[in-house]
Amino acid sequence: MLTVPIETMLIFAGLLFLIGLVGLLTRRNLIFMLMSIEIMFNSAGLVFIIAGRHWKQADGQVMFIFILAVAAVEVAIGLALLLQVYHHYKTLDADSVGKLKDNNQ
């Protein structure tokens, strides 16, 4: 059976997190920013799976299921907010939406 060293798996999870972080910091479209956060969540879940495998415990899988539940809630709320932002501003550009000043005063 082929086994992958834990260091290699952690480096892969770190690179996945870094890809998500770079996507979050460089993209201006709110949908891509939401997808980058999802990549970061999956990377954190992967680390829990790796640790659970290393210590031969099921806690890693339990935490990953919890992370999946949190990510599902985050996507549902995030997409609802994105729909409202698009309805109000007619764009999903973060720089345009960043001007959330009330003009009624």
N, C-alpha and C positions, 0 to 999 in steps of 0.2 A: 504494500500500500504506500502510495506517495504521500509524504507529509511535507507541509510547507512550514518553515521556521516562523516562530511568533514575531520575530523582528521584521520579516518581510511582510507579514500581514498587517502589522502596525504601521509600517511605512506606507502601504497601500491605503489604509484608512486615513492616514495623515494627508496623503496626496489628494484623496477624495475630498477631505475637508477643505484643503487649500483651494481646490478647484471651485468649490461652492463659495468660499470666501472671496476669491477673486471675481467670480461672477456677480456676487452681491455688491462688491465695491465698484465694479466697472460698468455694469449695465444700468441704464436709466429707465428701462421699461419695467413697470411694476410686476408684470407677469413673470418676466425672467428673474427678477429679484426674489419672487416667491418660490420659483423653481430652484434657485440657488440655496435658499434656506432649507428646502426639502433635501437637497443633496447633503447639506451639512448635518441634518437630522439622521439621515441614513448612515453617514460616516460615524456618528456617535453610536448608533445602534450596532454597527459592525464592530466597534471596539468592545462593546459589551458582549457580543457573541464570541469574539476572540478570547476575552478574559474568561468567560464561562467554559470555553473549550480547554483553555490552559489549566484551569483549576478543577476541571471535570465536575462542574456544578451547572444546574439548570437555571441559575439566577440570571445568566446572560440572556437567555431566550425570553425569560419573563420580563426583563427590562426592555428588551427589544419590542415586545408586544406593547408595552406601555408607551414606548416612543412612537410606535406606529399609530396608536390611538391618539396621542397628542398631535402628531402630524396630520392626521385626518381632520381633527377639529380645527387645527390651524388653517388647513386648506379650505375648509367650508367657510370659516369666518373671513379668511383673506379674500376668497373669491366673491363673497357677498359684498365686502367693502370695495373691492375693485369694480364691481358692477355699479355701485353707487357713485364712486369717483368718476367712472367713465360717463355715467348719466349726467353728472353735474358739470364736469370740465370738458367732455368730449375728447379726452386724451388720457393715455396711461403713462405719459412721460413724468418721471419723478420730479424733475426740475420745474415743470409747469405746475404740478400739483403741490409742490412745496410752498407755494404762496397761499396758505390757508388763512389769510387775513380776512376778517369780516369787513366788507365794504359798506355796510348799512349805517355805520356810525358817522 
